[in-house]
């Protein structure tokens, strides 16, 4: 519900984070910890650029950019069947590798 929003006869339409990010950017932190079911739904949104709210019937179109981050090696997660390879390829368009602070002690004041 948080990502996709919901529609009820009592409360009406409650937009989710994806709908709120329409025309802008959404950030997924620790994307490797996302459940496989959610990964599939996010992949479908990235491919189709639309989704249905929970309890709704209408398709909601979105145009958004995604920035994601993780501290895990996603290739290891893919090989262990914990991360969808298709989602990895959709997210890994412009990879930015940042070494850990342990490797950059001079950056710590």
Gaussian input, Z-matrix of N, CA and C with variables (Angstrom, degrees):
# hf/3-21g

backbone

0 1
 N
 C     1     B1
 C     2     B2     1     A1
 N     3     B3     2     A2     1     D1
 C     4     B4     3     A3     2     D2
 C     5     B5     4     A4     3     D3
 N     6     B6     5     A5     4     D4
 C     7     B7     6     A6     5     D5
 C     8     B8     7     A7     6     D6
 N     9     B9     8     A8     7     D7
 C    10    B10     9     A9     8     D8
 C    11    B11    10    A10     9     D9
 N    12    B12    11    A11    10    D10
 C    13    B13    12    A12    11    D11
 C    14    B14    13    A13    12    D12
 N    15    B15    14    A14    13    D13
 C    16    B16    15    A15    14    D14
 C    17    B17    16    A16    15    D15
 N    18    B18    17    A17    16    D16
 C    19    B19    18    A18    17    D17
 C    20    B20    19    A19    18    D18
 N    21    B21    20    A20    19    D19
 C    22    B22    21    A21    20    D20
 C    23    B23    22    A22    21    D21
 N    24    B24    23    A23    22    D22
 C    25    B25    24    A24    23    D23
 C    26    B26    25    A25    24    D24
 N    27    B27    26    A26    25    D25
 C    28    B28    27    A27    26    D26
 C    29    B29    28    A28    27    D27
 N    30    B30    29    A29    28    D28
 C    31    B31    30    A30    29    D29
 C    32    B32    31    A31    30    D30
 N    33    B33    32    A32    31    D31
 C    34    B34    33    A33    32    D32
 C    35    B35    34    A34    33    D33
 N    36    B36    35    A35    34    D34
 C    37    B37    36    A36    35    D35
 C    38    B38    37    A37    36    D36
 N    39    B39    38    A38    37    D37
 C    40    B40    39    A39    38    D38
 C    41    B41    40    A40    39    D39
 N    42    B42    41    A41    40    D40
 C    43    B43    42    A42    41    D41
 C    44    B44    43    A43    42    D42
 N    45    B45    44    A44    43    D43
 C    46    B46    45    A45    44    D44
 C    47    B47    46    A46    45    D45
 N    48    B48    47    A47    46    D46
 C    49    B49    48    A48    47    D47
 C    50    B50    49    A49    48    D48
 N    51    B51    50    A50    49    D49
 C    52    B52    51    A51    50    D50
 C    53    B53    52    A52    51    D51
 N    54    B54    53    A53    52    D52
 C    55    B55    54    A54    53    D53
 C    56    B56    55    A55    54    D54
 N    57    B57    56    A56    55    D55
 C    58    B58    57    A57    56    D56
 C    59    B59    58    A58    57    D57
 N    60    B60    59    A59    58    D58
 C    61    B61    60    A60    59    D59
 C    62    B62    61    A61    60    D60
 N    63    B63    62    A62    61    D61
 C    64    B64    63    A63    62    D62
 C    65    B65    64    A64    63    D63
 N    66    B66    65    A65    64    D64
 C    67    B67    66    A66    65    D65
 C    68    B68    67    A67    66    D66
 N    69    B69    68    A68    67    D67
 C    70    B70    69    A69    68    D68
 C    71    B71    70    A70    69    D69
 N    72    B72    71    A71    70    D70
 C    73    B73    72    A72    71    D71
 C    74    B74    73    A73    72    D72
 N    75    B75    74    A74    73    D73
 C    76    B76    75    A75    74    D74
 C    77    B77    76    A76    75    D75
 N    78    B78    77    A77    76    D76
 C    79    B79    78    A78    77    D77
 C    80    B80    79    A79    78    D78
 N    81    B81    80    A80    79    D79
 C    82    B82    81    A81    80    D80
 C    83    B83    82    A82    81    D81
 N    84    B84    83    A83    82    D82
 C    85    B85    84    A84    83    D83
 C    86    B86    85    A85    84    D84
 N    87    B87    86    A86    85    D85
 C    88    B88    87    A87    86    D86
 C    89    B89    88    A88    87    D87
 N    90    B90    89    A89    88    D88
 C    91    B91    90    A90    89    D89
 C    92    B92    91    A91    90    D90
 N    93    B93    92    A92    91    D91
 C    94    B94    93    A93    92    D92
 C    95    B95    94    A94    93    D93
 N    96    B96    95    A95    94    D94
 C    97    B97    96    A96    95    D95
 C    98    B98    97    A97    96    D96
 N    99    B99    98    A98    97    D97
 C   100   B100    99    A99    98    D98
 C   101   B101   100   A100    99    D99
 N   102   B102   101   A101   100   D100
 C   103   B103   102   A102   101   D101
 C   104   B104   103   A103   102   D102
 N   105   B105   104   A104   103   D103
 C   106   B106   105   A105   104   D104
 C   107   B107   106   A106   105   D105
 N   108   B108   107   A107   106   D106
 C   109   B109   108   A108   107   D107
 C   110   B110   109   A109   108   D108
 N   111   B111   110   A110   109   D109
 C   112   B112   111   A111   110   D110
 C   113   B113   112   A112   111   D111
 N   114   B114   113   A113   112   D112
 C   115   B115   114   A114   113   D113
 C   116   B116   115   A115   114   D114
 N   117   B117   116   A116   115   D115
 C   118   B118   117   A117   116   D116
 C   119   B119   118   A118   117   D117
 N   120   B120   119   A119   118   D118
 C   121   B121   120   A120   119   D119
 C   122   B122   121   A121   120   D120
 N   123   B123   122   A122   121   D121
 C   124   B124   123   A123   122   D122
 C   125   B125   124   A124   123   D123
 N   126   B126   125   A125   124   D124
 C   127   B127   126   A126   125   D125
 C   128   B128   127   A127   126   D126
 N   129   B129   128   A128   127   D127
 C   130   B130   129   A129   128   D128
 C   131   B131   130   A130   129   D129
 N   132   B132   131   A131   130   D130
 C   133   B133   132   A132   131   D131
 C   134   B134   133   A133   132   D132
 N   135   B135   134   A134   133   D133
 C   136   B136   135   A135   134   D134
 C   137   B137   136   A136   135   D135
 N   138   B138   137   A137   136   D136
 C   139   B139   138   A138   137   D137
 C   140   B140   139   A139   138   D138
 N   141   B141   140   A140   139   D139
 C   142   B142   141   A141   140   D140
 C   143   B143   142   A142   141   D141
 N   144   B144   143   A143   142   D142
 C   145   B145   144   A144   143   D143
 C   146   B146   145   A145   144   D144
 N   147   B147   146   A146   145   D145
 C   148   B148   147   A147   146   D146
 C   149   B149   148   A148   147   D147
 N   150   B150   149   A149   148   D148
 C   151   B151   150   A150   149   D149
 C   152   B152   151   A151   150   D150
 N   153   B153   152   A152   151   D151
 C   154   B154   153   A153   152   D152
 C   155   B155   154   A154   153   D153
 N   156   B156   155   A155   154   D154
 C   157   B157   156   A156   155   D155
 C   158   B158   157   A157   156   D156
 N   159   B159   158   A158   157   D157
 C   160   B160   159   A159   158   D158
 C   161   B161   160   A160   159   D159
 N   162   B162   161   A161   160   D160
 C   163   B163   162   A162   161   D161
 C   164   B164   163   A163   162   D162
 N   165   B165   164   A164   163   D163
 C   166   B166   165   A165   164   D164
 C   167   B167   166   A166   165   D165
 N   168   B168   167   A167   166   D166
 C   169   B169   168   A168   167   D167
 C   170   B170   169   A169   168   D168
 N   171   B171   170   A170   169   D169
 C   172   B172   171   A171   170   D170
 C   173   B173   172   A172   171   D171
 N   174   B174   173   A173   172   D172
 C   175   B175   174   A174   173   D173
 C   176   B176   175   A175   174   D174
 N   177   B177   176   A176   175   D175
 C   178   B178   177   A177   176   D176
 C   179   B179   178   A178   177   D177
 N   180   B180   179   A179   178   D178
 C   181   B181   180   A180   179   D179
 C   182   B182   181   A181   180   D180
 N   183   B183   182   A182   181   D181
 C   184   B184   183   A183   182   D182
 C   185   B185   184   A184   183   D183
 N   186   B186   185   A185   184   D184
 C   187   B187   186   A186   185   D185
 C   188   B188   187   A187   186   D186
 N   189   B189   188   A188   187   D187
 C   190   B190   189   A189   188   D188
 C   191   B191   190   A190   189   D189
 N   192   B192   191   A191   190   D190
 C   193   B193   192   A192   191   D191
 C   194   B194   193   A193   192   D192
 N   195   B195   194   A194   193   D193
 C   196   B196   195   A195   194   D194
 C   197   B197   196   A196   195   D195
 N   198   B198   197   A197   196   D196
 C   199   B199   198   A198   197   D197
 C   200   B200   199   A199   198   D198
 N   201   B201   200   A200   199   D199
 C   202   B202   201   A201   200   D200
 C   203   B203   202   A202   201   D201
 N   204   B204   203   A203   202   D202
 C   205   B205   204   A204   203   D203
 C   206   B206   205   A205   204   D204
 N   207   B207   206   A206   205   D205
 C   208   B208   207   A207   206   D206
 C   209   B209   208   A208   207   D207
 N   210   B210   209   A209   208   D208
 C   211   B211   210   A210   209   D209
 C   212   B212   211   A211   210   D210
 N   213   B213   212   A212   211   D211
 C   214   B214   213   A213   212   D212
 C   215   B215   214   A214   213   D213
 N   216   B216   215   A215   214   D214
 C   217   B217   216   A216   215   D215
 C   218   B218   217   A217   216   D216
 N   219   B219   218   A218   217   D217
 C   220   B220   219   A219   218   D218
 C   221   B221   220   A220   219   D219
 N   222   B222   221   A221   220   D220
 C   223   B223   222   A222   221   D221
 C   224   B224   223   A223   222   D222
 N   225   B225   224   A224   223   D223
 C   226   B226   225   A225   224   D224
 C   227   B227   226   A226   225   D225
 N   228   B228   227   A227   226   D226
 C   229   B229   228   A228   227   D227
 C   230   B230   229   A229   228   D228
 N   231   B231   230   A230   229   D229
 C   232   B232   231   A231   230   D230
 C   233   B233   232   A232   231   D231
 N   234   B234   233   A233   232   D232
 C   235   B235   234   A234   233   D233
 C   236   B236   235   A235   234   D234
 N   237   B237   236   A236   235   D235
 C   238   B238   237   A237   236   D236
 C   239   B239   238   A238   237   D237
 N   240   B240   239   A239   238   D238
 C   241   B241   240   A240   239   D239
 C   242   B242   241   A241   240   D240
 N   243   B243   242   A242   241   D241
 C   244   B244   243   A243   242   D242
 C   245   B245   244   A244   243   D243
 N   246   B246   245   A245   244   D244
 C   247   B247   246   A246   245   D245
 C   248   B248   247   A247   246   D246
 N   249   B249   248   A248   247   D247
 C   250   B250   249   A249   248   D248
 C   251   B251   250   A250   249   D249
 N   252   B252   251   A251   250   D250
 C   253   B253   252   A252   251   D251
 C   254   B254   253   A253   252   D252
 N   255   B255   254   A254   253   D253
 C   256   B256   255   A255   254   D254
 C   257   B257   256   A256   255   D255
 N   258   B258   257   A257   256   D256
 C   259   B259   258   A258   257   D257
 C   260   B260   259   A259   258   D258
 N   261   B261   260   A260   259   D259
 C   262   B262   261   A261   260   D260
 C   263   B263   262   A262   261   D261
 N   264   B264   263   A263   262   D262
 C   265   B265   264   A264   263   D263
 C   266   B266   265   A265   264   D264
 N   267   B267   266   A266   265   D265
 C   268   B268   267   A267   266   D266
 C   269   B269   268   A268   267   D267
 N   270   B270   269   A269   268   D268
 C   271   B271   270   A270   269   D269
 C   272   B272   271   A271   270   D270
 N   273   B273   272   A272   271   D271
 C   274   B274   273   A273   272   D272
 C   275   B275   274   A274   273   D273
 N   276   B276   275   A275   274   D274
 C   277   B277   276   A276   275   D275
 C   278   B278   277   A277   276   D276
 N   279   B279   278   A278   277   D277
 C   280   B280   279   A279   278   D278
 C   281   B281   280   A280   279   D279
 N   282   B282   281   A281   280   D280
 C   283   B283   282   A282   281   D281
 C   284   B284   283   A283   282   D282
 N   285   B285   284   A284   283   D283
 C   286   B286   285   A285   284   D284
 C   287   B287   286   A286   285   D285
 N   288   B288   287   A287   286   D286
 C   289   B289   288   A288   287   D287
 C   290   B290   289   A289   288   D288
 N   291   B291   290   A290   289   D289
 C   292   B292   291   A291   290   D290
 C   293   B293   292   A292   291   D291
 N   294   B294   293   A293   292   D292
 C   295   B295   294   A294   293   D293
 C   296   B296   295   A295   294   D294
 N   297   B297   296   A296   295   D295
 C   298   B298   297   A297   296   D296
 C   299   B299   298   A298   297   D297
 N   300   B300   299   A299   298   D298
 C   301   B301   300   A300   299   D299
 C   302   B302   301   A301   300   D300
 N   303   B303   302   A302   301   D301
 C   304   B304   303   A303   302   D302
 C   305   B305   304   A304   303   D303
 N   306   B306   305   A305   304   D304
 C   307   B307   306   A306   305   D305
 C   308   B308   307   A307   306   D306
 N   309   B309   308   A308   307   D307
 C   310   B310   309   A309   308   D308
 C   311   B311   310   A310   309   D309
 N   312   B312   311   A311   310   D310
 C   313   B313   312   A312   311   D311
 C   314   B314   313   A313   312   D312
 N   315   B315   314   A314   313   D313
 C   316   B316   315   A315   314   D314
 C   317   B317   316   A316   315   D315
 N   318   B318   317   A317   316   D316
 C   319   B319   318   A318   317   D317
 C   320   B320   319   A319   318   D318
 N   321   B321   320   A320   319   D319
 C   322   B322   321   A321   320   D320
 C   323   B323   322   A322   321   D321
 N   324   B324   323   A323   322   D322
 C   325   B325   324   A324   323   D323
 C   326   B326   325   A325   324   D324

   B1=1.4442
   B2=1.5207
   B3=1.3078
   B4=1.4647
   B5=1.5333
   B6=1.3254
   B7=1.4590
   B8=1.5220
   B9=1.3290
   B10=1.4558
   B11=1.5210
   B12=1.3153
   B13=1.4536
   B14=1.5142
   B15=1.3299
   B16=1.4614
   B17=1.5149
   B18=1.3163
   B19=1.4560
   B20=1.5146
   B21=1.3211
   B22=1.4553
   B23=1.5230
   B24=1.3248
   B25=1.4637
   B26=1.5274
   B27=1.3090
   B28=1.4657
   B29=1.5271
   B30=1.3307
   B31=1.4714
   B32=1.5213
   B33=1.3077
   B34=1.4639
   B35=1.5184
   B36=1.3294
   B37=1.4645
   B38=1.5185
   B39=1.3293
   B40=1.4570
   B41=1.5262
   B42=1.3360
   B43=1.4652
   B44=1.5224
   B45=1.3280
   B46=1.4566
   B47=1.5289
   B48=1.3124
   B49=1.4599
   B50=1.5244
   B51=1.3410
   B52=1.4634
   B53=1.5221
   B54=1.3075
   B55=1.4586
   B56=1.5357
   B57=1.3024
   B58=1.4623
   B59=1.5287
   B60=1.3398
   B61=1.4673
   B62=1.5258
   B63=1.3312
   B64=1.4687
   B65=1.5318
   B66=1.3348
   B67=1.4581
   B68=1.5193
   B69=1.3257
   B70=1.4590
   B71=1.5132
   B72=1.3202
   B73=1.4662
   B74=1.5231
   B75=1.3450
   B76=1.4621
   B77=1.5250
   B78=1.3237
   B79=1.4647
   B80=1.5244
   B81=1.3308
   B82=1.4626
   B83=1.5258
   B84=1.3334
   B85=1.4638
   B86=1.5223
   B87=1.3097
   B88=1.4725
   B89=1.5285
   B90=1.3207
   B91=1.4654
   B92=1.5343
   B93=1.3250
   B94=1.4641
   B95=1.5239
   B96=1.3212
   B97=1.4653
   B98=1.5243
   B99=1.3233
   B100=1.4577
   B101=1.5378
   B102=1.3339
   B103=1.4768
   B104=1.5292
   B105=1.3327
   B106=1.4599
   B107=1.5284
   B108=1.3190
   B109=1.4581
   B110=1.5122
   B111=1.3146
   B112=1.4670
   B113=1.5227
   B114=1.3265
   B115=1.4643
   B116=1.5239
   B117=1.3349
   B118=1.4649
   B119=1.5178
   B120=1.3221
   B121=1.4667
   B122=1.5230
   B123=1.3192
   B124=1.4642
   B125=1.5216
   B126=1.3310
   B127=1.4609
   B128=1.5216
   B129=1.3216
   B130=1.4670
   B131=1.5334
   B132=1.3274
   B133=1.4693
   B134=1.5242
   B135=1.3240
   B136=1.4607
   B137=1.5255
   B138=1.3171
   B139=1.4599
   B140=1.5281
   B141=1.3237
   B142=1.4716
   B143=1.5221
   B144=1.3089
   B145=1.4695
   B146=1.5303
   B147=1.3246
   B148=1.4616
   B149=1.5235
   B150=1.3358
   B151=1.4536
   B152=1.5154
   B153=1.3295
   B154=1.4570
   B155=1.5131
   B156=1.3342
   B157=1.4542
   B158=1.5214
   B159=1.3207
   B160=1.4582
   B161=1.5336
   B162=1.3159
   B163=1.4571
   B164=1.5162
   B165=1.3176
   B166=1.4658
   B167=1.5061
   B168=1.3156
   B169=1.4627
   B170=1.5229
   B171=1.3224
   B172=1.4595
   B173=1.5186
   B174=1.3311
   B175=1.4610
   B176=1.5239
   B177=1.3251
   B178=1.4623
   B179=1.5270
   B180=1.3298
   B181=1.4602
   B182=1.5371
   B183=1.3112
   B184=1.4618
   B185=1.5252
   B186=1.2978
   B187=1.4580
   B188=1.5195
   B189=1.3196
   B190=1.4576
   B191=1.5106
   B192=1.3007
   B193=1.4613
   B194=1.5127
   B195=1.3314
   B196=1.4638
   B197=1.5234
   B198=1.3148
   B199=1.4591
   B200=1.5200
   B201=1.3160
   B202=1.4659
   B203=1.5197
   B204=1.3236
   B205=1.4599
   B206=1.5192
   B207=1.3152
   B208=1.4586
   B209=1.5270
   B210=1.3070
   B211=1.4595
   B212=1.5313
   B213=1.3265
   B214=1.4668
   B215=1.5180
   B216=1.3138
   B217=1.4579
   B218=1.5284
   B219=1.3256
   B220=1.4636
   B221=1.5278
   B222=1.3122
   B223=1.4673
   B224=1.5258
   B225=1.3222
   B226=1.4688
   B227=1.5255
   B228=1.3322
   B229=1.4657
   B230=1.5314
   B231=1.3272
   B232=1.4709
   B233=1.5243
   B234=1.3202
   B235=1.4621
   B236=1.5236
   B237=1.3284
   B238=1.4662
   B239=1.5350
   B240=1.3380
   B241=1.4747
   B242=1.5226
   B243=1.3331
   B244=1.4677
   B245=1.5241
   B246=1.3476
   B247=1.4627
   B248=1.5164
   B249=1.3218
   B250=1.4694
   B251=1.5282
   B252=1.3253
   B253=1.4622
   B254=1.5348
   B255=1.3242
   B256=1.4651
   B257=1.5337
   B258=1.3265
   B259=1.4662
   B260=1.5303
   B261=1.3166
   B262=1.4682
   B263=1.5247
   B264=1.3355
   B265=1.4649
   B266=1.5276
   B267=1.3237
   B268=1.4658
   B269=1.5304
   B270=1.3285
   B271=1.4629
   B272=1.5239
   B273=1.3080
   B274=1.4697
   B275=1.5261
   B276=1.3135
   B277=1.4571
   B278=1.5290
   B279=1.3201
   B280=1.4649
   B281=1.5275
   B282=1.3321
   B283=1.4716
   B284=1.5261
   B285=1.3179
   B286=1.4628
   B287=1.5264
   B288=1.3019
   B289=1.4572
   B290=1.5246
   B291=1.3220
   B292=1.4573
   B293=1.5290
   B294=1.3217
   B295=1.4684
   B296=1.5287
   B297=1.3150
   B298=1.4654
   B299=1.5254
   B300=1.3249
   B301=1.4656
   B302=1.5261
   B303=1.3221
   B304=1.4491
   B305=1.5353
   B306=1.3496
   B307=1.4545
   B308=1.5273
   B309=1.3439
   B310=1.4680
   B311=1.5302
   B312=1.2898
   B313=1.4755
   B314=1.5169
   B315=1.3196
   B316=1.4653
   B317=1.5392
   B318=1.3055
   B319=1.4702
   B320=1.5166
   B321=1.3178
   B322=1.4643
   B323=1.5263
   B324=1.3427
   B325=1.4723
   B326=1.5191
   A1=111.56
   A2=117.08
   A3=120.39
   A4=110.02
   A5=117.16
   A6=120.55
   A7=112.62
   A8=116.39
   A9=120.90
   A10=114.13
   A11=118.20
   A12=121.00
   A13=110.67
   A14=115.96
   A15=119.42
   A16=110.31
   A17=113.84
   A18=122.73
   A19=107.97
   A20=116.75
   A21=121.33
   A22=108.32
   A23=115.96
   A24=119.30
   A25=110.09
   A26=116.68
   A27=121.12
   A28=112.51
   A29=116.71
   A30=120.72
   A31=113.32
   A32=117.76
   A33=120.88
   A34=111.64
   A35=115.49
   A36=121.85
   A37=110.39
   A38=115.55
   A39=122.53
   A40=107.29
   A41=117.86
   A42=120.15
   A43=111.84
   A44=115.29
   A45=121.10
   A46=110.69
   A47=115.57
   A48=120.86
   A49=112.81
   A50=117.27
   A51=119.56
   A52=110.86
   A53=116.54
   A54=120.81
   A55=110.65
   A56=117.08
   A57=120.77
   A58=111.58
   A59=116.71
   A60=120.93
   A61=112.28
   A62=118.16
   A63=122.02
   A64=110.18
   A65=115.20
   A66=120.50
   A67=113.38
   A68=117.03
   A69=120.55
   A70=112.08
   A71=114.87
   A72=122.34
   A73=109.28
   A74=115.90
   A75=121.54
   A76=107.67
   A77=116.18
   A78=122.10
   A79=109.61
   A80=116.14
   A81=122.58
   A82=108.12
   A83=116.67
   A84=121.41
   A85=109.16
   A86=116.79
   A87=123.63
   A88=110.79
   A89=114.89
   A90=122.06
   A91=111.61
   A92=118.42
   A93=121.24
   A94=112.04
   A95=117.43
   A96=121.12
   A97=112.83
   A98=117.31
   A99=122.07
   A100=109.29
   A101=118.03
   A102=119.78
   A103=111.25
   A104=116.53
   A105=121.52
   A106=111.89
   A107=117.94
   A108=120.80
   A109=112.04
   A110=116.62
   A111=121.31
   A112=110.04
   A113=116.96
   A114=120.21
   A115=110.78
   A116=116.63
   A117=120.83
   A118=111.29
   A119=116.78
   A120=120.76
   A121=111.28
   A122=117.30
   A123=121.10
   A124=109.98
   A125=117.02
   A126=121.12
   A127=110.18
   A128=117.09
   A129=121.53
   A130=110.48
   A131=117.68
   A132=120.96
   A133=110.17
   A134=117.36
   A135=120.74
   A136=111.73
   A137=117.31
   A138=121.80
   A139=110.76
   A140=117.08
   A141=122.16
   A142=113.76
   A143=117.71
   A144=124.20
   A145=111.69
   A146=115.33
   A147=120.77
   A148=109.61
   A149=115.39
   A150=121.84
   A151=108.57
   A152=116.33
   A153=121.92
   A154=108.85
   A155=116.45
   A156=119.72
   A157=109.13
   A158=117.14
   A159=122.16
   A160=107.57
   A161=116.47
   A162=121.17
   A163=114.32
   A164=117.72
   A165=121.48
   A166=112.11
   A167=115.17
   A168=121.29
   A169=112.35
   A170=117.02
   A171=121.41
   A172=111.28
   A173=115.01
   A174=121.10
   A175=108.84
   A176=115.59
   A177=122.18
   A178=107.20
   A179=116.72
   A180=120.79
   A181=109.55
   A182=115.69
   A183=120.73
   A184=110.40
   A185=114.73
   A186=122.60
   A187=105.30
   A188=116.16
   A189=119.48
   A190=111.28
   A191=114.73
   A192=122.34
   A193=107.35
   A194=115.41
   A195=120.42
   A196=109.19
   A197=115.09
   A198=121.98
   A199=105.39
   A200=116.22
   A201=119.46
   A202=109.51
   A203=114.45
   A204=120.50
   A205=109.19
   A206=114.64
   A207=120.54
   A208=108.72
   A209=115.11
   A210=119.99
   A211=110.79
   A212=116.20
   A213=120.76
   A214=110.50
   A215=115.52
   A216=122.17
   A217=106.98
   A218=117.04
   A219=120.13
   A220=112.97
   A221=117.77
   A222=119.00
   A223=110.57
   A224=117.52
   A225=120.97
   A226=109.53
   A227=117.20
   A228=121.34
   A229=111.19
   A230=117.05
   A231=120.85
   A232=109.90
   A233=117.67
   A234=121.80
   A235=112.18
   A236=117.03
   A237=121.47
   A238=111.42
   A239=117.12
   A240=123.10
   A241=113.08
   A242=116.11
   A243=120.68
   A244=112.26
   A245=116.39
   A246=120.38
   A247=108.78
   A248=116.20
   A249=121.56
   A250=110.88
   A251=115.20
   A252=120.70
   A253=111.37
   A254=117.55
   A255=120.56
   A256=111.18
   A257=116.54
   A258=120.16
   A259=110.02
   A260=116.21
   A261=120.65
   A262=110.61
   A263=116.81
   A264=119.86
   A265=111.92
   A266=117.98
   A267=121.22
   A268=111.53
   A269=116.72
   A270=120.78
   A271=113.26
   A272=117.52
   A273=122.17
   A274=111.80
   A275=117.22
   A276=121.66
   A277=110.83
   A278=116.64
   A279=122.06
   A280=107.64
   A281=117.37
   A282=119.25
   A283=111.70
   A284=115.10
   A285=121.99
   A286=106.73
   A287=116.36
   A288=121.37
   A289=108.82
   A290=116.30
   A291=121.94
   A292=107.52
   A293=117.38
   A294=119.49
   A295=110.69
   A296=116.11
   A297=120.11
   A298=109.84
   A299=115.50
   A300=119.59
   A301=111.75
   A302=116.95
   A303=119.89
   A304=110.82
   A305=115.39
   A306=120.19
   A307=112.49
   A308=116.47
   A309=120.97
   A310=109.65
   A311=117.06
   A312=121.10
   A313=112.41
   A314=118.14
   A315=121.16
   A316=111.51
   A317=118.95
   A318=121.89
   A319=113.31
   A320=116.68
   A321=120.66
   A322=109.04
   A323=117.83
   A324=119.43
   A325=112.82
   D1=-34.64
   D2=-177.70
   D3=-64.08
   D4=-43.36
   D5=-179.03
   D6=-77.43
   D7=-43.64
   D8=-169.67
   D9=-100.31
   D10=-11.38
   D11=-177.80
   D12=76.77
   D13=-178.10
   D14=178.77
   D15=-150.65
   D16=160.62
   D17=178.56
   D18=-130.61
   D19=124.60
   D20=175.25
   D21=-135.21
   D22=154.48
   D23=179.14
   D24=-68.73
   D25=-28.82
   D26=-177.90
   D27=-77.74
   D28=-46.96
   D29=-174.35
   D30=-103.94
   D31=-6.51
   D32=-179.55
   D33=76.02
   D34=-147.36
   D35=-177.61
   D36=-91.79
   D37=127.80
   D38=173.51
   D39=-119.43
   D40=104.26
   D41=-177.25
   D42=-66.03
   D43=144.19
   D44=176.72
   D45=-93.35
   D46=-177.08
   D47=-177.08
   D48=-63.20
   D49=-36.18
   D50=179.61
   D51=-63.92
   D52=-43.39
   D53=179.38
   D54=-67.15
   D55=-38.32
   D56=178.99
   D57=-67.13
   D58=-27.30
   D59=-179.51
   D60=-84.75
   D61=-2.29
   D62=-178.83
   D63=-50.90
   D64=127.72
   D65=-179.14
   D66=83.88
   D67=2.68
   D68=-177.06
   D69=-139.02
   D70=-140.37
   D71=-173.34
   D72=-128.10
   D73=141.79
   D74=171.82
   D75=-121.01
   D76=142.44
   D77=-178.76
   D78=-113.18
   D79=125.04
   D80=174.91
   D81=-107.11
   D82=109.34
   D83=178.98
   D84=-88.38
   D85=143.42
   D86=-178.69
   D87=48.84
   D88=55.35
   D89=-177.53
   D90=-60.38
   D91=-25.29
   D92=179.85
   D93=-67.84
   D94=-20.48
   D95=179.69
   D96=-87.97
   D97=-0.71
   D98=-179.63
   D99=-70.49
   D100=131.95
   D101=178.31
   D102=-59.14
   D103=150.95
   D104=-177.91
   D105=-57.40
   D106=-37.93
   D107=178.89
   D108=-62.55
   D109=-41.58
   D110=177.81
   D111=-68.49
   D112=-37.83
   D113=176.70
   D114=-57.89
   D115=-42.83
   D116=179.23
   D117=-62.71
   D118=-41.54
   D119=-179.80
   D120=-67.24
   D121=-41.13
   D122=178.11
   D123=-64.90
   D124=-42.38
   D125=177.40
   D126=-58.18
   D127=-44.18
   D128=-179.94
   D129=-61.81
   D130=-39.93
   D131=177.82
   D132=-64.48
   D133=-42.16
   D134=-179.21
   D135=-66.08
   D136=-34.91
   D137=-179.33
   D138=-77.75
   D139=-49.82
   D140=-173.41
   D141=-89.91
   D142=-17.69
   D143=-175.65
   D144=56.75
   D145=34.90
   D146=176.09
   D147=-159.67
   D148=162.19
   D149=179.33
   D150=-159.58
   D151=172.25
   D152=173.92
   D153=-111.76
   D154=139.61
   D155=173.38
   D156=-69.80
   D157=155.12
   D158=176.15
   D159=-61.97
   D160=125.14
   D161=-179.00
   D162=83.30
   D163=-1.46
   D164=-178.07
   D165=-101.85
   D166=165.63
   D167=178.68
   D168=-113.49
   D169=-25.60
   D170=-176.09
   D171=-82.53
   D172=147.75
   D173=174.25
   D174=-81.91
   D175=137.81
   D176=177.49
   D177=-109.18
   D178=118.41
   D179=-179.97
   D180=-86.05
   D181=138.16
   D182=178.24
   D183=-134.25
   D184=144.70
   D185=173.46
   D186=-125.73
   D187=106.51
   D188=-175.79
   D189=-147.10
   D190=161.16
   D191=174.64
   D192=-107.31
   D193=149.36
   D194=-177.96
   D195=-119.94
   D196=131.40
   D197=169.36
   D198=-117.25
   D199=131.81
   D200=-179.58
   D201=-132.25
   D202=156.89
   D203=179.95
   D204=-142.75
   D205=153.38
   D206=174.49
   D207=-159.06
   D208=154.17
   D209=175.46
   D210=-98.31
   D211=-1.92
   D212=-178.00
   D213=-98.39
   D214=158.91
   D215=174.94
   D216=-82.93
   D217=108.45
   D218=-174.59
   D219=-67.16
   D220=-27.49
   D221=177.11
   D222=-65.81
   D223=-37.06
   D224=175.07
   D225=-66.48
   D226=-41.49
   D227=178.99
   D228=-63.94
   D229=-37.68
   D230=177.24
   D231=-64.81
   D232=-46.79
   D233=-179.62
   D234=-63.35
   D235=-26.96
   D236=178.58
   D237=-91.96
   D238=8.56
   D239=179.82
   D240=59.55
   D241=34.57
   D242=176.80
   D243=-108.82
   D244=-5.62
   D245=178.35
   D246=-144.16
   D247=137.65
   D248=-176.84
   D249=-75.95
   D250=125.97
   D251=-179.20
   D252=-62.01
   D253=-37.84
   D254=179.98
   D255=-62.71
   D256=-40.08
   D257=178.29
   D258=-67.40
   D259=-39.96
   D260=177.24
   D261=-55.43
   D262=-45.90
   D263=-178.17
   D264=-68.81
   D265=-30.62
   D266=176.34
   D267=-71.80
   D268=-35.06
   D269=-177.31
   D270=-86.70
   D271=-27.21
   D272=-172.11
   D273=-90.48
   D274=47.79
   D275=-178.84
   D276=-78.82
   D277=-46.88
   D278=178.06
   D279=-128.22
   D280=84.26
   D281=-178.17
   D282=-72.50
   D283=139.54
   D284=174.93
   D285=-125.76
   D286=111.25
   D287=-179.21
   D288=-93.22
   D289=123.25
   D290=179.93
   D291=-116.95
   D292=117.90
   D293=178.44
   D294=-63.23
   D295=152.82
   D296=179.22
   D297=-67.16
   D298=160.84
   D299=178.24
   D300=-62.80
   D301=-26.79
   D302=177.83
   D303=-61.80
   D304=-29.63
   D305=178.68
   D306=-90.19
   D307=-4.60
   D308=-177.52
   D309=-132.57
   D310=52.54
   D311=-176.71
   D312=-56.06
   D313=-29.76
   D314=-179.63
   D315=-66.43
   D316=-16.21
   D317=177.17
   D318=-82.41
   D319=-9.88
   D320=179.27
   D321=-90.56
   D322=120.77
   D323=-178.11
   D324=-67.63

